[in-house]
């Protein structure tokens, strides 16, 4: 792989992050408000996605249960992508479409938040999870790419859509990761205020 191709990856990623920043600031802020309110009221955050988005869910949950950049008490967040026995049992006995929605039905309560990640916005199992969350009076924070797909169209006015307007999955996922870090930082600031060193 030549250096020009590597540099092109970095440049495209940096340009997309900068061009997305202004458009995503408001929905990211809204996501922080929704998630912090849920956590402050004793609720929890569930997260689901496929492939790289599954890894993002696990990363997000780890930052809340462990820590992001400050020492604090663990916060209740659960990645629905980690229990292979549940996922394979539900996938085998029902369908792959149900692997997250069954968990939302089992663990989700009114006032909880679902972080639903799909770069296309059309992942059937993520759509089913969002549908189950809405039925349970949960709020949904959707992270998508491209045009937002079917996931964007099913959200209500109480939900949040963080859409990266790009067609390349790798680039969308890179912005999703920055977004996750912004949300984790926002939750910490809501808990403690200011910067750690202030």
N, C-alpha and C positions, 0 to 999 in steps of 0.2 A: 504494500500500500504506500503510495507516494505521499509526500508531505503536503502537497496542495490539496489532496482529497481530505486529509485529516484537518487541515486548517479550514476547509470549507464547512465541515461539520461544526466546528467551534463557532465560526462566523454566523452560520444560519441559526444555530441555537441562541447565540447572544442577541442577534437581531430580533428574533421572535420574542424573546423575553422582554426586551426593551419596548417593542411595539405593542405587546400585550399589557404592559404594566398599567397604563392609565385605564384601559377598558376593564381590567380585572380588579382594580383597587376596591371599588364599591361592593361587588359581590363577595369578595374575600372578607371585607369588613363585616358584611351581613352574616356570612357564615360563622365568623368568630362570635358575633353577638348571639346567634342562635345556639351555638354549641356551649358557650360560656353560661348562658341562661339555663340550659338543660342541666349542665353539671352543677351549677349553683343550687338548683332545685332538687338535687338528689337523683337526677336521671343519668343516662349513659349514652354513649355513642357506639353504634354498630357500623361496620364498614364492609363493603363487598366490591369485588371486581375480578377480572380474569387476567391471567398472565402477568405482565408487568404491572397492571393495575392491582392485581392481588398482592404483589410485593409492596406496592404503595400503601395498601390498606394495612398490611402488617407493620410497615415502617411507622405509619401514623399512630396505630394502637400502641406500639412500643414506646413512642415518644411521650404519650400520655400516661401510660401505666408506669413507665420508668421515669424518665425526665427528658426535657428538651435541652435547655441550657441552664436551668436553675434547679436547686434542690427544693423539692416540695413533696407533699403527700401524693401518692398515686391517684390518678384520675381514671374513672371507669370507662374503658374503651375496649371493644372486642372486634377483632378481625374475623369475619365469617368464612375466611378462606383457609383456616388452619387445621380443622378437625377432619382428617381424612376418613375416619370411620363414618361420621355423619354424612360427608359429601358423597362417599361411594355408596353408602346404604340408600340414601335418598336418590342418587343418580340411577342406581340399579333398580330400586323398587318403584320409583315414580318416573322422574326424568331429570336430565341435567338442568333443565329449566328451573327446577324446584330446589336446587341445592342451597340457595340463599334464602328464598322466601320461606321455606319451612323453618329456618333458624330465626328469621324475623318474627314469625308467628310464635315461636317458642320463647324467645328472649325479649322481644320488643314490647314496650309498654307506652301508653300515651305520654307524651312529653319527651320521649327519647328522640334521638336524631339518627338518621341513616345517612352515612357518607357513601354515595353510590358513584363508582368511578367506571366510566366506559369511554374509551377514546372515540368510538364511533357514535355512541349514544344509542346503539341498537342491540346491545348484548341481551339476549332473551332472559337470561337468569338475573341480570341486574334490573331489567324492567319488571320482572316478577317480584323481586325484592322491594322495589320502590312502590309497586302496587300494594303489596302486603303492608308496608310501612304506612302508607296513606290510609289504608283501611283501619289501622290501629291508632290513628290520630298522632302519628309521629311526624316530625318535620324531616324533609329530605334536602340534603345538600348534594347536588349533582355536579360532578366534574366530567366534562366531555371535551371533544374536539370536533373538527369539521363543522357541520351545521347544527350539532347538538342531537340530531336524530330523534327517535321516538321518545327518548327520555326527557328531552327538553319540552316536548309537547304535553307530557302527562303531569308536569309540575303545576302546583297551585300558586297563588299569590303569596302564600306563607312560606314557600320553599325558596331555595337559592340555586341559581344556575351559574356555574363558573365554566365558561366556554372558551376554549383556545381555538381561535379561528385559523386552523391550519389543517392540511390534509395528510401530513406525514406523521405516523404514529410515534416514532422516536422523539420527534420534536415536541409533540403534544405531551408525552410523558415527562419530558424534561421540565416543561412549564408546570405540570402537575406537581412535580417534586418541590419546586420553589413555592408553589401555592400551599402545599402541606406544611412546609417550614414557616410560612407566613401565618398560617392558622395556629400552629403550635405556639409561636411567639406571641400572637395576639391573645391567646388564652392565658399565657403566663403573665402578660402585661395586665390583663383584666383581673387576675388574681392578686398581683403584687404591685402593679403600677410601675411606670418608668423603666429604666434599665437596671440591670443587676448591680452595677457599680455606683448608682446614684444614691 
